[in-house]
Amino acid sequence: IQSKGIDIMQKLLMADRYNITSLKDLCLQSFTSANMPEMLKVDTPEYAQLSGDMKIEICDRIAEL
């Protein structure tokens, strides 16, 4: 899902908050080892707002790479 002005973290927040599984899956699948540093900034207020379950899914995806 492409949307101008909405970064991956904002999409993950929306997917997490509103339980939008398809958006969450697309965001997680977009992670690659090459783009991980730019896409996932864990030291931000947005990351802190993610649920524990979403953080686990992010970590699981990172482990797959």
Residue pairs with C-beta under 8 A, 6 or more apart in sequence:
1 11
1 23
1 26
3 11
7 39
8 27
8 30
8 39
8 40
9 39
9 40
9 41
9 44
9 46
9 47
10 46
11 23
11 27
12 24
12 27
12 50
12 54
12 58
13 46
13 49
13 50
14 20
14 23
15 21
15 23
15 24
15 27
15 54
16 24
16 50
16 51
16 53
16 54
24 54
24 57
28 57
28 58
28 61
29 61
30 39
31 39
31 40
31 58
31 61
31 62
31 65
32 65
33 65
36 62
36 65
40 47
40 58
40 62
41 47
47 55
50 58
